[in-house]
Amino acid sequence: MIALRNKEKVLQYGIYDNLELEGDKISFTRSFENEKITVLINFGIKKEITLPANVKVLMGSKILKPNSFIIYKN
């Protein structure tokens, strides 16, 4: 994760656009210079999520196990 943060300026300098708590899932988006990265963290039961079209998964999986996450670039 530290390597990803060091690689992506949006994770270093980006502003938080959205911070949401939905049930047992937290999500937030950071934006910087026309780039966006979204992070979803699952604290509940295993669930599969639907990602927006044309995103690049940087870490994680669409199947969120308990206490797992996915990071994707819009």
Secondary structure, DSSP 8 states (H G I E B T S, - for coil): -HHHHHH-HHHHH-EEEEEEEETTEEEEEEEETTEEEEEEEE-SS-EE----TT-EEEEE-SEE-TTEEEEEE-
